Amino acid sequence: MADVKTEAEKIGETIKRARQLSGRSQKDVAAALGYHQSKLSRLEGGRGTDDIRVLRVVAAELRIPPHLLGLSDADASAAPHPDDPETEDMRRRTFLAASIASLTTSATPATAAHDDLVRALLPGPRAATASSWNGEIQPLRDRLTTARRLFCTCDYAELEAMLPGLITDLREAAGDHRNAEETAALLATAYRTSTSLLLKQGDQGNAWLAVGRSMAEAERSGDPVVLASSVRLHAHVLTREKHTAQAATLVRHTAGQLAGSYDRHSPQYLAAVGLLLLRGATAASRGGDRAATREFLDEAREVARYVALDQPDAWANFSPTNVAIHAVSASVSFGDAGIALNAAAPLMRRHIPAPERRAALWVEAARAYSQQGRLAEGYQALRIAETCAAQDVRRPAVRDLVADMAARDRRRTLPELHHFSRRLGVPA
């Protein structure tokens, strides 16, 4: 699924990480290069990375290995001059091809458990590990419920260790055609849970693999609830890769077939539809579409009138509280930090049973505080998030937030923030 836009964004992420590791702000680096801060911001967002001359000077200033920006060593060290377009184009194509190949390589530190999970996701007749399935479906249902609970409680290490064996046994059960549709639904859910975990870990490449498997099994199950849930994760992966318009369209198309008569459907059906709408709101807000965001959130609120599933062991976490958390997140995406914090205030005093949702609220609050330059309060919000779900604040997206906050505290007026950054393994 990689394309030029995606590779440009990867170059931007490389520039951003190098700047953060050097402890410098966008303004400082831009001034050293003779640019306006907005130019560096665009580069870090993946825009303007096709300008070879700009990439050269950025690589030199931030000491980025040239090949990470698609340049040769000679390109990076030489003074800017006209290049042979054909030669440079070949270098770029080689870089893009290598990046596409890297989609099958984890973006997270290699661990045996992660490798086992990726192997379990790979297609083929042979499972990654020997199956222990005894022919009974109920134990598989129970294990899948446990896996969902581990995700909601943010016990990602145990979940990662559990999923390969569970997927192996479900694939074995799929060969027994007596319960073909139910087994397909269970397998779709296992793949979907794997997708969610991989996205938390920042491993978008393997998330594509997992969500593809989930979609295939969901269609095989013939269950609209299972299909809607897999579509939601597909939209999530699209959004992570910045394909927000496509994600919103996918959600709108699927939700349109399931919407209406909410008082006549089961809680599971309503939760699937509601979560799908919330994913649409996230995609729309990340894409800057206020009207679509409002539309998705309004419909999700309507669904939430009829269902509230918010316990860690629930089939899905959808409730009025979850809708409200997504509204906070949307405001942060639009840069409306004040609105976000006003909306978050009553939620901070509310009991939220699922640790993953509690942590999400406080991380979004930290983002809002950071947007306002209130780094001390942002740090406190992150510490609260850590008490809710310690493993959740160690995922790449939160570590990036911490790195950015620490880099902006150039005078080190918040030593506790820098200590927190080092504790998370993020150089500040």
Secondary structure, 3 states (H helix, E strand, C coil): CCCHHHHHHHHHHHHHHHHHHCCCCHHHHHHHHCCCHHHHHHHHCCCCCCCHHHHHHHHHHHCCCHHHHCCCHHHHHCCCCCCCHHHHHHHHHHHHHHHHHHHHCCCCCCCHHHHHHHHHHCCCCCCCCCCCCCCCCHHHHHHHHHHHHHHHCCCHHHHHHHHHHHHHHHHHHHCCHHHHHHHHHHHHHHHHHHHHHHHHCCCHHHHHHHHHHHHHHHHHHCCHHHHHHHHHHHHHHHHHCCCHHHHHHHHHHHHHHHCCCHHHCCHHHHHHHHHHHHHHHHHHHHCCCHHHHHHHHHHHHHHHCCCCECCCCCCCCECHHHHHHHHHHHHHHCCCHHHHHHHHHHHHCCCCCCHHHHHHHHHHHHHHHHHCCCHHHHHHHHHHHHHHCCCHHHCHHHHHHHHHHHHHCCCCCCHHHHHHHHHCCCCC
